[in-house]
Amino acid sequence: MRICVLSEYFYPDNTGGTGPVMSGLVRHLKDHHQDLEIDVITSNNLFRGAAAALPAREDWEGVSIRRLSAPSPKEKSTRHRLISNLVFTNSVLRTLLLGRRKYDLVLVVTAPPVLPMAARAYRALTGTPYVYLVHDLFLDMALAMNIVKDGGHRTRIMRNVQRKWFDAAARVVVLGRCMREYVGERYQVVREKMEIIPIPANLQQIHSRDHNTKFRQQNNLDGFVVLYAGNFARYQDFDTLLDAAAALRDREDISLVFVGDGARRGHIEKRIADENLTNVRLLPFVPENELNDMLASANVSLVTLEKEIAGLAVPSKFYNILASGRPAVAVVNAKSEVGYIVKEANCGVQVDPEDSENLEKMLRQLADDPALVKQMGINARKVCEEKFSRDYVCHQFYHLFEEVLQEHSRNQNSIASGQQVETQTTG
């Protein structure tokens, strides 16, 4: 089985986004399924940072990587990011068509958002089926947050194009039940065509351990630590977190620690300074090899999304929180995948976005009930081992690939049989 994976970010990029997710998935698939031949077409960009001095071609322990020079979409206007994405997508399609390899299947992700255009064109020209892995619905997220105005001519065009990408895909992989419902309703994708496959946690790197960590010592952290670690993106509801922090000033034993960077960092910094939120710490990203130590420093960890984003994204950080054996305090819509899991597995608490009063109440209760926090942490690790390990997720992908190729083979045989009958009839 020969597969080509299309993703803007890939190994050795471990700075965030789809890079480490896709690298881990591909590495595990290759290591555990020797019948797979995997090529990756990616860029030399890093998720955080400029283009890297990486070789254009590399054999990564049996995985063939082709890196394309591409303009970085970072720190630019929406128009320039779109142009950068289209340039990269065009380069990917050209590489696919000019390459000597023929593939049984293409796996394409939503980074950049227009990349499925290359997979669809390649299918039209060669008949090669593709699996569309939807990590984020960027257009819909931009519309939901009023970054892009709905109803315009360009929006209608993009929605129609997105629908064609869904229609042409052999399968659509979404990250949760909420996303499956949204894609089905908005883009009329039948449920039978969609598979729910979550982002796996790295259970080997991240494990449950005590709170006596290097991260706590280095940053003089004590007491009940409420941790948010990841991107400070515009799609996350930080105001609810900061409002709760303001109401928790009387609890010197509770501190909120934000680790990361992103578009909302300036807003967070301003609120901390303007309101003198001395119980909130703002810290930079930690290296990947210190991720487990940082996650273990928390008593509970935060996941948050704006209320409008339900069904459009599932935070990947959630699964590493579960792996760390810490309860998740999920400031998300109750009908989101994270909300469902938290309730079903009793591995944390769910709070509606913009409900800072309830968040404050929940954090007080958790800080005062270490036995409950401990049990929720045990539940978190347990559900992660059962449903979100790389073994489990990669098995789902491998089974999906087999299904797609079997269906494609049957379809090809049916077409060939029909053509033969037609030839005999006309002859």
C-alpha positions as CSV (number, residue, x, y, z in Angstrom):
1,M,0.0,0.0,0.0
2,R,1.7,3.2,-1.2
3,I,0.4,6.4,0.5
4,C,1.3,10.1,0.1
5,V,0.7,12.4,3.0
6,L,0.2,16.1,2.3
7,S,0.8,18.5,5.2
8,E,2.4,21.9,5.4
9,Y,4.2,21.1,8.7
10,F,6.0,17.9,9.4
11,Y,9.1,16.3,11.0
12,P,11.3,17.6,12.5
13,D,8.9,20.5,13.2
14,N,7.8,20.0,16.8
15,T,6.8,23.6,17.5
16,G,3.1,22.9,17.5
17,G,0.1,22.7,15.1
18,T,-0.1,19.7,12.7
19,G,3.6,19.1,12.6
20,P,4.1,16.9,15.6
21,V,0.6,15.4,15.2
22,M,1.2,14.2,11.6
23,S,4.8,13.2,12.3
24,G,3.7,11.0,15.2
25,L,0.9,9.4,13.2
26,V,3.1,8.7,10.2
27,R,6.0,7.4,12.3
28,H,3.7,5.0,14.2
29,L,2.0,3.8,11.0
30,K,5.3,3.0,9.3
31,D,6.8,1.3,12.4
32,H,3.8,-1.0,12.9
33,H,2.7,-1.7,9.3
34,Q,5.7,-2.7,7.2
35,D,3.4,-3.1,4.1
36,L,2.9,0.7,4.1
37,E,5.1,2.8,1.8
38,I,4.7,6.3,2.9
39,D,5.8,9.5,1.1
40,V,5.3,12.9,2.7
41,I,5.1,16.2,0.7
42,T,5.6,19.1,3.1
43,S,7.2,22.6,3.3
44,N,10.4,23.9,4.9
45,N,8.3,26.2,7.1
46,L,8.0,25.8,10.9
47,F,4.7,26.3,12.7
48,R,6.4,28.8,14.9
49,G,9.3,30.5,13.1
50,A,10.6,31.1,9.7
51,A,11.7,28.6,7.0
52,A,14.3,26.1,8.3
53,A,17.5,25.0,6.8
54,L,16.2,21.5,6.1
55,P,17.1,19.2,3.2
56,A,14.7,19.1,0.2
57,R,14.7,15.3,0.4
58,E,15.2,13.1,3.3
59,D,14.7,9.5,4.2
60,W,13.3,9.4,7.8
61,E,13.8,5.8,8.8
62,G,11.8,4.5,5.8
63,V,9.5,7.5,5.3
64,S,10.4,9.5,2.2
65,I,10.0,13.3,2.8
66,R,10.0,15.9,0.1
67,R,10.2,19.5,1.4
68,L,9.1,22.3,-0.9
69,S,10.2,25.9,-0.6
70,A,7.2,27.9,0.3
71,P,6.4,31.5,1.4
72,S,5.6,31.6,5.1
73,P,2.0,32.5,5.8
74,K,2.8,33.9,9.2
75,E,2.6,37.6,10.3
76,K,0.6,38.5,7.1
77,S,-2.8,39.8,6.2
78,T,-5.6,37.3,5.3
79,R,-5.1,38.0,1.6
80,H,-1.3,37.3,1.8
81,R,-1.8,34.2,3.8
82,L,-4.3,32.9,1.2
83,I,-1.8,33.7,-1.6
84,S,1.0,31.9,0.3
85,N,-1.2,28.9,0.9
86,L,-2.2,28.8,-2.8
87,V,1.5,28.9,-3.9
88,F,2.3,26.0,-1.7
89,T,-0.8,24.0,-2.8
90,N,0.2,24.6,-6.4
91,S,3.7,23.3,-5.7
92,V,2.3,20.2,-4.1
93,L,0.1,19.4,-7.0
94,R,3.0,19.9,-9.5
95,T,5.2,17.6,-7.4
96,L,2.5,15.0,-7.3
97,L,2.0,15.1,-11.1
98,L,5.7,15.3,-12.0
99,G,6.8,12.6,-9.6
100,R,7.6,9.1,-10.8
101,R,5.7,7.4,-8.0
102,K,2.2,6.3,-8.3
103,Y,0.1,6.2,-5.2
104,D,-2.8,4.0,-4.0
105,L,-4.1,6.7,-1.7
106,V,-3.5,10.3,-0.6
107,L,-4.0,11.6,2.9
108,V,-4.5,15.4,3.1
109,V,-4.9,17.6,6.1
110,T,-6.3,21.1,6.6
111,A,-2.9,22.8,6.9
112,P,-3.0,24.9,4.9
113,P,-6.8,25.2,4.5
114,V,-6.7,25.1,0.7
115,L,-4.4,22.0,0.5
116,P,-7.3,19.6,-0.3
117,M,-7.5,21.5,-3.7
118,A,-4.3,19.6,-4.7
119,A,-5.7,16.2,-3.6
120,R,-9.0,16.8,-5.5
121,A,-7.2,17.9,-8.7
122,Y,-4.8,14.9,-8.4
123,R,-7.8,12.6,-8.1
124,A,-9.5,14.1,-11.1
125,L,-6.3,13.7,-13.2
126,T,-5.2,10.3,-12.0
127,G,-8.1,8.6,-10.3
128,T,-6.2,8.3,-7.0
129,P,-8.6,8.5,-4.0
130,Y,-8.0,10.7,-1.1
131,V,-8.9,10.8,2.6
132,Y,-9.6,14.3,3.9
133,L,-8.4,14.7,7.5
134,V,-10.2,17.8,9.0
135,H,-8.4,19.2,12.0
136,D,-10.0,22.6,11.7
137,L,-12.6,24.2,9.6
138,F,-10.8,27.5,9.2
139,L,-13.3,29.3,6.9
140,D,-16.2,28.4,9.2
141,M,-14.1,29.5,12.2
142,A,-13.3,32.8,10.6
143,L,-17.0,33.4,9.8
144,A,-18.1,32.4,13.3
145,M,-15.7,34.9,14.9
146,N,-16.7,37.6,12.3
147,I,-13.1,37.7,11.0
148,V,-14.6,37.2,7.6
149,K,-18.1,38.6,6.8
150,D,-20.7,36.0,5.9
151,G,-23.0,36.3,2.9
152,G,-20.5,37.8,0.5
153,H,-19.7,36.6,-3.0
154,R,-16.2,35.3,-1.9
155,T,-17.7,33.4,1.0
156,R,-20.2,31.7,-1.2
157,I,-17.5,30.6,-3.5
158,M,-15.3,29.3,-0.7
159,R,-18.2,27.3,0.8
160,N,-18.9,25.8,-2.6
161,V,-15.3,24.9,-3.1
162,Q,-15.1,23.4,0.4
163,R,-18.2,21.3,-0.4
164,K,-16.5,20.0,-3.5
165,W,-13.5,18.9,-1.5
166,F,-15.8,16.9,0.8
167,D,-17.7,15.4,-2.1
168,A,-14.6,14.2,-4.0
169,A,-13.0,12.6,-0.9
170,A,-13.3,8.9,-0.5
171,R,-13.6,9.4,3.3
172,V,-13.7,12.5,5.6
173,V,-12.0,12.1,9.0
174,V,-13.3,14.4,11.7
175,L,-12.1,14.7,15.3
176,G,-15.3,14.4,17.2
177,R,-19.1,13.9,17.2
178,C,-19.7,17.7,17.2
179,M,-17.6,18.1,14.0
180,R,-19.4,15.2,12.3
181,E,-22.8,16.8,13.0
182,Y,-21.6,20.2,11.7
183,V,-20.0,18.9,8.5
184,G,-23.1,16.7,7.9
185,E,-25.5,19.6,8.3
186,R,-23.5,22.4,6.7
187,Y,-21.9,20.5,3.8
188,Q,-24.4,17.7,3.3
189,V,-21.8,15.0,3.9
190,V,-23.5,11.6,4.7
191,R,-22.6,10.1,8.0
192,E,-21.5,6.8,6.3
193,K,-18.7,8.8,4.6
194,M,-17.3,10.2,7.8
195,E,-15.1,8.6,10.4
196,I,-14.4,10.0,13.9
197,I,-10.7,9.5,14.6
198,P,-9.2,11.6,17.4
199,I,-5.8,13.1,17.7
200,P,-3.7,10.6,19.7
201,A,-1.9,11.4,22.9
202,N,1.8,10.5,23.3
203,L,1.5,8.1,26.2
204,Q,5.2,7.2,26.1
205,Q,6.3,10.8,26.5
206,I,3.5,12.0,28.7
207,H,2.6,10.1,31.9
208,S,1.2,10.8,35.3
209,R,3.6,11.8,38.0
210,D,3.7,13.9,41.2
211,H,3.6,17.7,41.4
212,N,7.2,18.1,42.6
213,T,8.5,19.3,39.2
214,K,11.3,21.3,37.8
215,F,8.8,23.6,36.2
216,R,7.3,24.5,39.6
217,Q,10.7,25.1,41.2
218,Q,12.0,27.2,38.3
219,N,8.8,29.4,38.3
220,N,8.3,29.5,42.1
221,L,4.9,27.9,41.8
222,D,3.1,26.6,44.9
223,G,-0.4,25.7,45.9
224,F,-3.2,24.8,43.5
225,V,-2.0,25.4,40.0
226,V,-4.6,25.8,37.2
227,L,-2.6,25.5,33.9
228,Y,-3.4,26.6,30.4
229,A,-0.6,25.6,28.0
230,G,-0.7,26.1,24.2
231,N,-1.6,28.7,21.6
232,F,-3.2,32.0,22.7
233,A,-5.4,32.0,19.6
234,R,-8.4,34.2,18.9
235,Y,-10.6,31.2,19.0
236,Q,-10.0,30.6,22.7
237,D,-12.1,32.2,25.4
238,F,-9.5,33.8,27.6
239,D,-11.7,36.5,29.1
240,T,-13.8,33.9,31.0
241,L,-10.5,32.6,32.5
242,L,-9.3,36.0,33.4
243,D,-12.7,37.1,34.9
244,A,-12.6,34.0,37.1
245,A,-9.0,34.8,38.1
246,A,-10.2,38.3,39.2
247,A,-12.9,36.8,41.4
248,L,-10.4,34.4,42.9
249,R,-8.1,37.1,44.4
250,D,-9.1,36.1,47.9
251,R,-7.6,32.6,47.3
252,E,-3.9,33.0,47.6
253,D,-3.5,29.2,47.2
254,I,-5.0,29.2,43.7
255,S,-3.0,30.5,40.7
256,L,-3.6,30.5,37.0
257,V,-0.6,29.8,34.9
258,F,-0.7,30.6,31.1
259,V,2.2,29.0,29.1
260,G,2.4,29.8,25.4
261,D,2.1,32.6,22.9
262,G,-0.1,33.7,20.1
263,A,-2.5,36.4,18.8
264,R,-4.2,37.0,22.1
265,R,-1.0,37.4,24.2
266,G,-1.2,41.2,24.1
267,H,-4.8,41.2,25.3
268,I,-3.9,38.8,28.1
269,E,-0.9,40.9,29.2
270,K,-3.0,44.1,29.2
271,R,-5.7,42.6,31.4
272,I,-3.2,41.2,33.9
273,A,-1.5,44.6,34.1
274,D,-4.7,46.8,34.1
275,E,-6.5,44.7,36.7
276,N,-3.4,43.8,38.8
277,L,-4.1,40.1,38.5
278,T,-1.3,38.9,40.7
279,N,-2.7,35.4,40.8
280,V,-2.1,35.0,37.0
281,R,1.3,34.1,35.6
282,L,2.3,34.4,31.9
283,L,5.2,32.2,30.8
284,P,6.8,31.3,27.5
285,F,6.6,27.9,25.7
286,V,8.7,25.1,27.1
287,P,10.8,22.8,24.9
288,E,9.1,19.5,23.9
289,N,11.3,17.4,26.2
290,E,10.0,19.4,29.2
291,L,6.3,19.0,28.2
292,N,5.6,16.2,30.6
293,D,7.2,18.0,33.5
294,M,5.1,21.1,32.8
295,L,1.8,19.2,32.5
296,A,2.6,17.4,35.8
297,S,3.0,20.7,37.5
298,A,-0.7,21.4,37.2
299,N,-3.4,20.3,39.7
300,V,-5.9,20.8,36.9
301,S,-5.5,21.9,33.3
302,L,-7.6,24.2,31.2
303,V,-9.2,23.8,27.7
304,T,-11.1,26.6,26.2
305,L,-12.9,27.6,23.0
306,E,-15.2,30.5,22.2
307,K,-18.8,29.4,22.2
308,E,-19.2,29.9,18.4
309,I,-16.4,27.3,17.7
310,A,-18.3,24.2,18.8
311,G,-18.2,21.7,16.0
312,L,-15.5,23.5,14.1
313,A,-12.4,22.4,16.1
314,V,-11.3,20.0,18.8
315,P,-8.3,21.2,20.9
316,S,-5.5,18.7,20.6
317,K,-4.0,19.8,23.9
318,F,-7.0,18.0,25.6
319,Y,-5.6,14.6,24.9
320,N,-2.2,15.3,26.4
321,I,-4.0,16.7,29.5
322,L,-5.7,13.3,29.8
323,A,-2.4,11.5,29.3
324,S,-0.8,13.6,32.1
325,G,-3.4,12.2,34.6
326,R,-4.8,15.6,35.4
327,P,-8.5,16.6,35.3
328,A,-9.5,18.9,32.5
329,V,-11.4,22.1,33.3
330,A,-13.1,22.5,30.0
331,V,-14.6,25.9,29.2
332,V,-16.4,24.7,26.1
333,N,-19.8,24.1,24.8
334,A,-21.4,21.1,26.5
335,K,-22.2,19.6,23.1
336,S,-18.6,19.6,22.0
337,E,-16.4,16.5,21.8
338,V,-14.4,17.7,24.8
339,G,-17.6,18.3,26.8
340,Y,-18.9,14.9,26.0
341,I,-15.7,13.1,27.0
342,V,-15.3,15.0,30.3
343,K,-18.9,14.0,31.3
344,E,-18.7,10.4,30.1
345,A,-15.4,9.6,31.6
346,N,-15.8,11.8,34.7
347,C,-12.3,13.2,34.0
348,G,-12.9,16.8,34.8
349,V,-15.6,19.5,34.7
350,Q,-17.3,21.4,31.9
351,V,-18.2,25.1,32.1
352,D,-20.0,27.1,29.4
353,P,-18.0,29.8,27.7
354,E,-18.6,33.3,29.2
355,D,-19.7,31.7,32.5
356,S,-16.9,33.0,34.7
357,E,-19.0,32.7,37.9
358,N,-19.4,28.9,37.4
359,L,-15.7,28.6,36.5
360,E,-14.8,30.4,39.7
361,K,-17.1,28.1,41.7
362,M,-15.7,25.0,40.1
363,L,-12.1,26.0,40.7
364,R,-12.8,26.7,44.4
365,Q,-14.5,23.3,44.7
366,L,-11.6,21.4,43.1
367,A,-9.0,23.2,45.1
368,D,-10.9,22.2,48.3
369,D,-11.4,18.5,47.3
370,P,-8.0,16.9,46.5
371,A,-9.6,13.4,46.6
372,L,-12.0,14.3,43.8
373,V,-9.1,15.8,41.8
374,K,-7.1,12.7,42.3
375,Q,-9.9,10.4,41.1
376,M,-10.6,12.5,38.1
377,G,-7.0,12.4,37.2
378,I,-7.0,8.6,37.4
379,N,-10.1,8.6,35.2
380,A,-8.3,10.9,32.7
381,R,-5.3,8.6,32.2
382,K,-7.6,5.6,32.0
383,V,-9.8,6.9,29.2
384,C,-6.7,8.1,27.4
385,E,-5.1,4.7,27.4
386,E,-8.3,3.1,26.3
387,K,-9.4,5.4,23.5
388,F,-6.7,7.9,22.6
389,S,-3.4,6.0,22.4
390,R,-1.3,6.1,19.2
391,D,-1.8,2.3,18.8
392,Y,-5.6,2.7,18.9
393,V,-5.7,5.7,16.6
394,C,-3.2,4.3,14.0
395,H,-5.2,1.1,13.9
396,Q,-8.3,3.1,13.0
397,F,-6.4,4.9,10.2
398,Y,-4.9,1.6,8.8
399,H,-8.3,0.0,8.8
400,L,-9.8,3.0,7.0
401,F,-7.0,2.9,4.3
402,E,-7.8,-0.7,3.7
403,E,-11.5,0.0,3.4
404,V,-11.0,2.9,0.9
405,L,-8.7,0.8,-1.3
406,Q,-11.1,-2.1,-1.3
407,E,-14.0,0.2,-2.3
408,H,-11.8,1.9,-5.0
409,S,-10.8,-1.5,-6.4
410,R,-14.5,-2.6,-6.5
411,N,-15.5,0.6,-8.2
412,Q,-12.7,0.2,-10.8
413,N,-13.7,-3.3,-11.5
414,S,-17.4,-2.3,-11.9
415,I,-16.4,0.5,-14.4
416,A,-14.2,-2.0,-16.3
417,S,-17.0,-4.5,-16.4
418,G,-19.5,-1.9,-17.6
419,Q,-17.1,-0.8,-20.3
420,Q,-16.6,-4.4,-21.5
421,V,-20.4,-5.0,-21.6
422,E,-20.9,-1.8,-23.6
423,T,-18.1,-2.7,-26.0
424,Q,-19.6,-6.1,-26.6
425,T,-23.1,-4.7,-27.0
426,T,-22.1,-2.0,-29.5
427,G,-19.9,-4.5,-31.3
